Amino acid sequence: MTATRTATPAITGAIFDCDGTLVDSMPMWNSLVEDIFDAHGIPKTPELLMEAEAYNFDDMCFWFHDRFGIGESGEALLAEIRATVREHYVHDIPLFDGCRRFLDELKATGVRMIILSATTEPEVRVALAAHGIEGYFDRVIQTSETGSDKEHAEAYQYALDALGTPKEETWVFEDAPFAVRTAHDFGLKTVCLLNDHDGRDPDFCAANSDILAHGYGELSLAVLADYARAEGPTEGMLHALVVDGSPEPSSAELLRSLAREADYVIAADRGAAACREAGISVDLLCGDADSIDATALAWAQESVATELRYPSEKYATDLALAIDCARHEAARRGMALELTLTCASGGRPDHALAVLGRLAGARDARPRLVEDGFECRVLSPEGAPCWELGAAGAASGMTFSAIPLAEGTVVSERGMHWNLDRRPLAPLADEGVSNVVEATDACVTCHEGVLAAFLLR
């Protein structure tokens, strides 16, 4: 990933977890804990497994002994497990792909780094030494040293004090959901690293972190710099235009018209080609560059202020990333977001349906999809609840369709050939299809749920 944004550093300090964050050791830990349960006939309930994970290494061993009578003593069990863990760290625990590259990037810009781990310090140092990354970190702090664990903010306050960087410029990198939540609630910026085999709940992790990444390939200083968290009440509205990479893009005339209305223009991957053809300025290029042609990419890299490059093997679509970027820009400016999308629905019906789902998820941003043949607005009580269609008679005689996108959607329509009065509609129901705008005061209102309202030109 690359970027040319120049600004105050978004990060001067980093607090890293070790297991499951730097090294892919959670399968080892899970197996070790489950083997102990199995060997002593203890049912492996989700509650017990979660309780074991929350303990630091020392306390977990004493918990096994004190609660279940495992081992001659807590000290003896601790020594036994330590030896097993060290053997695994040295011989069969890999470093996560891209981790070293990311650490190099942080180190090159002077970011101070420490480790806060529930695992004992000597074992963590064995893991770091096995991969030659111990030199990146100023300290290794075991949570027992803090007098707390990662379910309590005191552990992160201790680590922050040890690091000595400003709280607002310090990021936490974690994989454990409870730790991510604690750090986030404490007010630290958080990255949750989510892999595909540790059984984490992605919805919980996304809700309790600032950035959810499925690997280091999705992380860079550019991504951290683009992130912004809204602070306090917003003032004003940022009108952001996202030009997506549809294989059948909108006309240059439409793009120029939409760009004139926008305060901020984002090209999502191949969308840069449409922007180049239309001759419109782009503020941000975002995506994995897997569908943009070389000419358009070269043009964008020469003329666009910022480029955020992601790996092609990623979980989020270019459109989802572009919408996130629009949110970040609005947060940086202390403004609410109003989102317009174009070049998103042509040529791929599966993409078109997914686009509606993505806009439904961004309904608070009053989103609209504008193409040459139609305009679609996503209406909801959280964003824009109504659309005045008949202003100045511009829509008179046009076809109008209302498609519910969520359970519990309740719709009213007036000034149409067929009107509705607080009608409950099931998701994707066709009752609202192919209406006609007749009156100058025509309006559609979404009282509950989420509605895709289409005006066909």
Secondary structure, DSSP 8 states (H G I E B T S, - for coil): ------SS-S-SEEEE--BTTTB--HHHHHHHHHHHHHHTT----HHHHHHHHHS-HHHHHHHHHHHH--SS-HHHHHHHHHHHHHHHHHHT--B-TTHHHHHHHHHHTT-EEEEEESS-HHHHHHHHHHHT-GGG-SEEEEHHHHTS-TTSHHHHHHHHHHHT--GGGEEEEE--HHHHHHHHHHT-EEEEE--SSS---HHHHHHT-SEEESSGGG--HHHHHH-----S---SEEEEEEE---SS---HHHHHHHHHH-SEEEEETTHHHHHHHHT---SEEEE--SSS-HHHHHHHHHH-SEEEE--SS-SS-HHHHHHHHHHHHHHHHT-EEEEEEES-SSS-HHHHHHHHHHHHHTGGG--EEE-SSEEEEEE-TTS--EEE--GGGTTTT-EEEEEE-STTEEEEEESBSS-EEEEEE-TT-STTSSEEB-STT-EEEEEES-EEEEEE-
